[in-house]
Every structure is written in structure tokens, then in C-alpha cells.
Amino acid sequence: MLQVNQIKENLEQYIAALAKRNFPSKDLFEEVINLDSKRRQTQTQLDEKLAESNTLSKEIGQLFKSGETNKANILKEKTTQLKAQTSALSETLSETQKALNELLYTIPNIPHNLVPTGTNEEDNEEVFSSGTIPELSKDALPHWELAQKYDIIDFELGVKLTGAGFPVYKEKGAKLQRALINYFLNKNTDAGYKEVQVPHLVNADSGFGTGQLPDKEGQMYHVGGDDLYLIPTAEVPITNMFRNSLLKASDLPLTYTGYTPSFRREAGSYGAHVRGLNRLHQFDKVEIVRIEKQEDSYAVLDQMVDHIKNILEELKLPYRILKLCGGDLGFTSALTYDFEIYSTAQKRWLEISSVSNFETFQSNRLKLRYKDTDGKKKLAHTLNGSSLALPRVLAGILENYQTDEGIQIPEVLVPYCGFDRID
């Protein structure tokens, strides 16, 4: 959530920056400023009435002590009027603050100046690529057919149990999933991230804290009876561990990694591009989360990108890195790099990770601050990245490592799997 004082200080700059997102903000910002002005005026009036009421209460006490009952009773009538006025002002203040917050919740984060201008994914900027796309035989299969051929993923059984988008992993397919999870976690902990296991459901406060709520696109699963939400990523519970926290500068950075299943309704997804593992409602993901001092966050973002590059280099998968344009940038992000691997059988790129800096957008919602060395309280910068999302990594391995004799297992995963081939 944007800070009102920052909006007022950087109004024209923010309007221009949000134009990169194709987001018209001028009228919204004017309304924000007007509501904030009303809130401040109401707060001032309320403070004055409360101060007057306190003064009168002391004066009434003195009058009763001195026996001037009539004067005291006259002033008591005035305090009754003041109570009605303060009650009305308190209600107005609450309504104004609520309206201001609800409006701020609709405004996305300000794009960093490195974010390219653009309207959709076609305008994203490729900044790096690595690996050689293998040449497969003319009989090469997409991963959903390989999964059926080797009986390692059962999509139809998932439909029977739950519905489309909930596959069942079997035998070596399940073991390969577990191997990837352990490999990713080990890579992250070796890099200094602390491993945590977190709940798979969160309350509404957590959803608001990291920006998944309000759920404008209806992508979260809601457990209505308990008012809980199935998490779309481990980022949500991990980052919310520090909601309403005041940290010391010496506490930072905080670095965490966690494995969780992720749940997304993927409302509106359809077509050939969502076949197989390309788009699921439940999938496994290992996440990295960092909480940083403001001046360190962009150097750290580059470090996170390098960390994920190293993992993909070890898996020997062809990949590229895209800097997302304004029109494709996530609501809460200031700058995002997407990692994509090439699906040789599908002849298309598949997104497998997003690494983002949210600056203070989440921490303002979370009330996550730190006391700097100069004693000033500052909002922390939050960052996160997929490290990695499993379904499309698995799809890339199945397709790019297929041979006439079966599917080779990437060398780095063999110790985790206990086998080197699926046949």
C-alpha cells in the first residue's frame, strides 16, 4: 500500500510512473489527498473536543469540591453535548479512514525506473539467456503424454479425486517431485536462508498484509466457515511472520525459505496452453523471502537472481530472464524478473520463477518497520522469489531430457532420486 505522505510529495512522479502500468491514477490520487485532508481535519476537531471535555471535567470536579453545585451542573450539560459531538467526530473519522484505506488498496505499487514501458507479456525485456535447446527426435512427446507413457503423473485420477488441475504423482514421478523439493531447499539453506515450515491456510489479515486481499481477480480459495484462505505461495505466511514488528537495523537482513503446496483458482484459464502441468490449481513450490534495509534491497534483488540462475545452470535447462514491463508487472511489485525455461516438445517458454522487490508496499500494510542506526523508524523492504515452482520445472525436465530409452534424470538430482532414468 502506498503511503499518503509519499503520494503528496511525489504526485506528478507517481502519476507518470503508474502510466507505465497503463493505470490512470490522477483522479484516484486527488481523492486520496482529499480524504486524507478530511481525516486530518476531523482528527484535529476531535482532539480539540476531547481536550475541552477533559478541561471541563477537571473544572466540574473543582466546583463540586468548593460547593458550587449549580455551576458544576451547568458545565455537566455542556460535557454531555461534547460527548455527542466527539462521538459523531469519531464515527466520521473511522468512516473516512476506512474509505481512505479501501481506496489505497486499489492502487498498485509504483514501478521502479528500470521497469520497461509496455502493455503485456510481449513487451517484457529479455535481459539474459543461457543453455542450448536440445534437438529432440521427431517422435518427441509433450510432458503430459510422457507422464501417461511412463505412468508417473495421473491427470485423470486427479479429476476423479478433486477436479481438473489437481494431478496425482506416482512412483518415480512422486520421487522426482520430492527430490526437487529437497534439492531446492538445500540450495537455499546452503546460501544462508533459514528453513521454516508454515501453515497452508492464513487469516484475512495475512492476505491483506502481503497484498493478496482484496482478491480482485478471485484467485484465492476461501474456507468460508473459518474465514481462512489457502495460500497461493509460501511468501504470504513467511512474510507475515513479521507483521506488526519493529526490528533493529542489526536484525536485518532476515532470510527465509520454505516449501509449501500452493493453491490458485486460476479463474478464466483455458486452452491448450494450460494442458498438463502448465497451469494447476494445486502445485508445489519452494520460496525464498527476504526483509531488508531500504538501501540494500536492489543489490539483494540481483543476488537473488544470481542464486536462481545457479540452480538452473546445475539442472542444465535452457532458460532466459525477462524484466517485466509495466503492463505485466504484478500489483504489489516495484520490479520483477521472470525466469522461463524452454519446453522443447511444446516449442514455447514456460515461466518457472518470479523474483520481485516490493520496496515498502507490503511493509506499509504489514506495519513492518526497523529502527535505523540514526534512531529513525523506517519501513523495511520485502522481496521474494520462487526457488523454484515445481510443475513447469518438472515439465521441462521430462521434455528436454527425454530419449528413446526413457527420461534421463539431471545429474545433480540423481543423489536425491536414487535413480538416473525413468523408463
C-alpha positions in Angstrom: 0.0 0.0 0.0 1.3 3.4 -0.9 2.0 6.0 1.8 -0.1 9.1 1.6 2.7 11.4 2.5 4.8 9.9 -0.3 1.9 10.4 -2.7 1.7 14.1 -1.8 5.4 14.6 -2.1 5.8 12.8 -5.4 2.4 13.3 -7.0 3.5 14.0 -10.6 6.3 11.4 -10.5 3.8 8.7 -9.2 1.2 9.6 -11.9 3.9 9.3 -14.6 5.2 6.0 -13.1 1.8 4.4 -12.9 1.2 5.3 -16.6 3.8 2.6 -17.3 1.2 0.2 -15.8 -1.5 1.8 -18.0 -3.1 2.7 -14.7 -4.9 6.0 -14.6 -4.1 7.4 -11.2 -4.6 11.2 -11.3 -8.3 11.2 -10.1 -7.6 8.5 -7.5 -4.7 10.4 -6.1 -6.8 13.6 -5.9 -9.4 11.6 -4.0 -6.8 10.2 -1.7 -5.4 13.6 -0.9 -9.0 15.0 -0.2 -9.8 12.1 2.0 -6.6 12.5 3.9 -7.2 16.2 4.3 -10.7 15.4 5.7 -9.2 12.8 8.0 -6.7 15.2 9.4 -9.3 18.0 9.9 -11.6 15.6 11.7 -8.8 14.3 13.9 -7.9 17.9 14.8 -11.5 18.7 15.7 -11.8 15.5 17.7 -8.6 16.2 19.6 -9.8 19.7 20.4 -13.2 18.5 21.7 -11.6 15.8 23.8 -9.2 18.3 25.3 -12.1 20.7 26.0 -14.0 17.8 27.6 -11.0 16.9 29.8 -10.6 20.5 30.9 -14.3 20.8 31.8 -14.2 17.5 33.7 -11.4 18.9 35.9 -13.3 22.2 36.4 -16.5 20.3 37.3 -14.6 18.4 40.0 -13.2 21.5 41.5 -16.7 23.2 41.5 -18.2 20.2 43.3 -15.4 20.3 45.9 -16.0 24.0 46.5 -19.8 23.6 46.8 -20.7 25.4 43.6 -23.1 22.7 42.6 -25.2 24.8 40.2 -22.2 25.9 38.2 -21.0 22.3 38.1 -24.3 21.0 36.8 -24.4 23.7 34.0 -21.0 22.5 32.9 -22.1 18.9 33.0 -24.8 19.7 30.5 -22.0 21.1 28.2 -19.9 17.9 28.6 -23.0 15.9 27.5 -23.1 17.9 24.3 -19.4 17.5 23.9 -19.7 13.7 24.2 -22.3 13.7 21.4 -20.0 15.8 19.3 -16.9 13.6 19.9 -18.9 10.5 19.2 -20.1 11.9 15.9 -16.5 13.0 15.0 -15.1 9.6 16.0 -17.6 7.9 13.7 -16.7 10.3 10.8 -13.0 9.7 11.4 -13.5 6.0 11.3 -15.5 6.1 8.1 -13.0 8.5 6.5 -10.1 6.3 7.4 -11.9 3.2 6.1 -12.7 4.9 2.8 -9.1 6.1 2.5 -7.7 2.6 3.1 -10.1 1.0 0.7 -9.1 3.5 -2.0 -5.4 2.9 -1.3 -5.9 -0.9 -1.6 -6.9 -0.4 -5.2 -3.7 1.4 -6.2 -0.8 -0.8 -7.3 2.8 -0.3 -6.4 4.9 2.4 -8.1 7.1 0.8 -10.8 10.9 1.2 -10.4 12.5 3.4 -13.1 14.1 0.2 -14.6 10.7 -1.2 -15.5 10.2 -1.1 -19.2 7.1 0.6 -20.7 4.7 -1.9 -22.2 1.1 -3.3 -22.2 1.5 -7.1 -21.9 4.0 -10.0 -21.8 5.1 -9.4 -25.4 6.7 -6.2 -24.2 8.8 -7.8 -21.5 12.5 -7.3 -21.9 14.9 -10.3 -22.2 18.0 -9.5 -20.1 19.7 -12.9 -20.1 19.6 -16.3 -21.6 21.6 -19.5 -21.1 21.8 -23.1 -22.3 21.3 -24.9 -25.5 17.9 -26.0 -26.6 18.2 -29.8 -27.3 17.3 -31.2 -30.6 14.7 -33.9 -30.0 13.6 -36.7 -32.3 10.5 -36.2 -34.5 8.7 -38.6 -32.1 9.4 -36.4 -29.1 6.3 -36.0 -26.8 4.9 -33.2 -24.6 5.2 -33.9 -20.9 1.5 -34.9 -20.4 2.0 -37.7 -22.9 5.3 -38.7 -21.3 3.6 -38.8 -17.9 1.0 -41.2 -19.3 3.5 -43.3 -21.2 5.7 -43.9 -18.1 2.7 -43.8 -15.6 4.3 -41.2 -13.4 1.5 -38.5 -13.3 -2.2 -39.3 -13.5 -4.2 -36.3 -14.5 -7.5 -38.2 -14.9 -7.2 -39.7 -11.4 -6.8 -36.2 -10.1 -10.0 -35.2 -11.8 -11.8 -38.1 -10.1 -10.5 -37.2 -6.7 -10.9 -33.4 -6.9 -11.1 -31.9 -10.3 -9.0 -30.6 -13.2 -5.7 -29.1 -12.1 -5.1 -31.5 -9.2 -2.8 -34.2 -10.6 -1.7 -37.4 -8.8 2.1 -38.0 -8.9 3.0 -41.7 -8.9 6.1 -43.9 -8.3 9.1 -42.2 -9.9 7.1 -39.1 -10.6 6.4 -38.6 -6.9 10.0 -39.4 -6.0 11.2 -36.8 -8.6 8.9 -34.2 -7.1 10.3 -34.9 -3.6 13.9 -34.8 -5.0 13.3 -31.4 -6.5 11.9 -30.1 -3.2 14.8 -31.3 -1.2 17.3 -30.1 -3.8 15.8 -26.6 -3.9 15.6 -26.4 -0.1 19.2 -27.5 0.3 20.4 -25.0 -2.3 18.6 -22.2 -0.4 19.8 -23.2 3.1 23.4 -23.5 1.8 23.0 -19.9 0.6 22.1 -18.8 4.1 18.3 -18.9 4.0 16.7 -20.3 7.2 14.2 -23.1 6.5 10.7 -22.8 8.0 7.5 -24.9 7.8 4.5 -22.6 7.8 0.7 -23.1 7.8 -1.0 -23.7 4.4 -4.0 -21.5 5.4 -3.9 -17.9 6.6 -6.3 -15.4 8.0 -7.6 -12.3 6.2 -5.0 -10.1 8.0 -2.2 -12.1 6.4 -3.8 -11.8 3.0 -4.1 -8.1 3.3 -0.6 -7.8 4.7 1.1 -9.1 1.5 -1.4 -7.8 -0.9 -3.4 -10.9 -2.0 -6.5 -9.3 -0.5 -8.7 -7.7 -1.6 -8.8 -10.5 -4.1 -9.9 -8.6 -7.1 -9.4 -11.5 -9.6 -10.9 -14.2 -7.4 -7.8 -16.3 -7.4 -7.7 -17.4 -3.8 -9.6 -20.4 -2.3 -11.6 -19.3 0.7 -12.7 -21.5 3.5 -15.9 -19.7 4.4 -16.8 -21.3 7.7 -13.5 -20.4 9.3 -12.8 -17.3 7.2 -9.4 -18.6 6.2 -7.6 -18.7 2.8 -5.5 -21.4 1.2 -2.1 -19.8 0.4 -1.1 -19.0 -3.2 2.6 -19.1 -2.1 4.7 -19.5 1.0 5.5 -15.8 0.6 2.3 -15.0 2.4 2.8 -16.8 5.8 6.6 -16.3 5.8 6.4 -12.5 5.3 3.5 -12.2 7.7 5.6 -13.7 10.5 6.9 -10.2 10.9 3.6 -8.3 10.7 3.3 -5.5 13.3 7.0 -5.8 14.1 9.6 -3.2 14.9 13.1 -4.6 14.2 16.6 -3.3 14.9 18.8 -2.5 11.9 21.2 -5.1 13.3 18.4 -7.7 12.9 18.5 -7.3 9.1 18.6 -8.9 6.7 16.1 -11.7 7.5 16.3 -14.5 5.0 13.9 -17.5 4.9 13.0 -20.4 2.7 10.0 -22.7 2.9 8.3 -25.4 0.9 4.5 -25.5 0.7 1.8 -26.6 -1.7 0.3 -23.5 -3.4 -3.4 -23.1 -4.3 -4.7 -20.9 -7.0 -8.2 -20.9 -8.6 -6.7 -19.7 -11.9 -10.1 -18.3 -12.8 -10.5 -17.8 -16.5 -7.6 -20.1 -17.6 -8.4 -22.3 -20.5 -7.0 -23.5 -23.8 -4.1 -25.7 -25.0 -1.5 -23.6 -23.0 -2.9 -24.9 -19.7 -2.6 -28.6 -20.6 -0.8 -31.0 -18.3 1.4 -29.2 -15.7 1.3 -25.9 -17.4 -1.4 -24.5 -15.2 -2.6 -26.1 -12.0 -4.9 -25.3 -9.1 -2.5 -27.1 -6.6 1.2 -27.3 -7.0 4.4 -27.5 -5.0 6.7 -24.5 -4.7 9.9 -23.6 -2.7 10.1 -19.9 -1.9 12.8 -17.5 -0.7 11.8 -14.4 1.2 14.0 -11.5 2.4 13.4 -8.5 4.6 16.0 -5.8 4.0 17.0 -2.3 4.9 15.9 0.1 2.2 19.3 0.9 0.8 20.3 -2.7 0.4 17.2 -4.2 -1.4 18.2 -3.7 -5.1 21.7 -5.2 -4.6 19.9 -8.1 -2.9 17.5 -8.5 -5.7 20.4 -9.0 -8.1 21.8 -11.6 -5.6 18.5 -13.5 -5.6 18.5 -13.5 -9.4 22.1 -15.0 -9.4 21.1 -17.6 -6.9 18.2 -18.9 -9.1 20.5 -18.7 -12.2 22.9 -21.1 -10.4 20.1 -23.6 -9.7 19.0 -23.7 -13.4 22.6 -24.0 -14.5 23.0 -27.1 -12.3 19.8 -28.5 -13.7 21.2 -27.8 -17.2 17.9 -26.5 -18.5 17.8 -23.8 -21.2 16.4 -20.7 -19.7 16.0 -16.9 -20.1 15.4 -14.0 -17.7 12.8 -11.3 -18.5 12.4 -7.9 -16.9 8.6 -7.4 -16.7 7.1 -4.4 -18.4 4.7 -2.1 -16.6 1.6 -3.8 -18.1 2.7 -7.2 -17.0 4.0 -6.3 -13.6 2.3 -7.8 -10.5 0.1 -5.5 -8.4 2.4 -5.4 -5.4 5.8 -5.4 -7.2 8.1 -2.5 -7.9 10.4 -4.6 -10.1 10.2 -8.2 -11.2 12.4 -10.6 -13.1 10.7 -13.7 -14.5 12.7 -16.9 -15.2 11.4 -19.1 -18.1 12.6 -22.5 -19.3 12.2 -23.7 -22.8 9.8 -26.6 -23.4 11.3 -28.3 -26.4 8.3 -30.5 -27.0 5.8 -27.7 -26.7 8.1 -25.2 -28.5 7.4 -22.5 -26.0 8.8 -20.8 -23.0 7.4 -21.6 -19.5 7.6 -19.3 -16.6 9.1 -21.1 -13.5 10.0 -18.2 -11.2 9.4 -14.6 -10.4 11.8 -12.6 -8.3 10.4 -9.3 -7.0 11.2 -6.3 -4.9 8.1 -4.8 -3.3 10.0 -2.0 -1.6 7.7 -0.6 1.2 4.4 -1.6 -0.5 3.9 -4.8 1.6 5.7 -3.5 4.8 3.3 -0.5 4.9 0.4 -2.9 5.0 2.2 -5.2 7.4 3.4 -2.3 9.7 6.8 -3.9 9.4 9.5 -1.4 10.4 13.0 -1.2 11.7 14.9 1.3 13.8 17.8 2.5 11.8 21.2 3.4 13.3 20.2 7.0 13.4 17.2 6.1 15.6 14.6 6.8 12.9 11.9 4.2 12.3 11.7 3.1 8.6 9.5 0.7 6.7 11.5 -2.4 5.6 11.8 -3.5 2.0 10.4 -7.0 1.3 11.5 -9.3 -1.5 10.6 -12.8 -2.6 11.3 -15.3 -5.3 10.2 -18.8 -6.5 13.1 -21.1 -5.9 11.5 -22.9 -7.6 7.9 -23.7 -8.7 7.9 -27.4 -9.4 5.3 -28.2 -12.1 6.9 -26.4 -15.1 10.4 -27.3 -13.9 9.3 -30.9 -13.9 7.6 -30.5 -17.3 10.9 -29.0 -18.7 12.9 -32.0 -17.3 10.6 -34.6 -18.8 10.5 -32.9 -22.2 14.1 -31.8 -22.5 15.7 -34.9 -21.0 13.6 -37.5 -23.0 15.4 -40.0 -25.1 14.5 -43.2 -27.0 15.5 -45.2 -23.9 13.5 -43.1 -21.4 13.8 -39.9 -19.5 17.3 -39.1 -18.1 17.4 -37.5 -14.6 19.6 -34.4 -14.3 22.9 -35.4 -12.8 22.5 -33.1 -9.8 19.2 -34.7 -8.8 20.4 -38.4 -9.0 21.6 -38.5 -5.4 18.2 -37.1 -4.3 16.1 -39.5 -6.5 18.1 -42.7 -6.1 17.7 -43.4 -9.9 19.1 -41.9 -13.0 16.3 -42.8 -15.5 12.6 -43.1 -15.9 11.8 -46.0 -18.2 
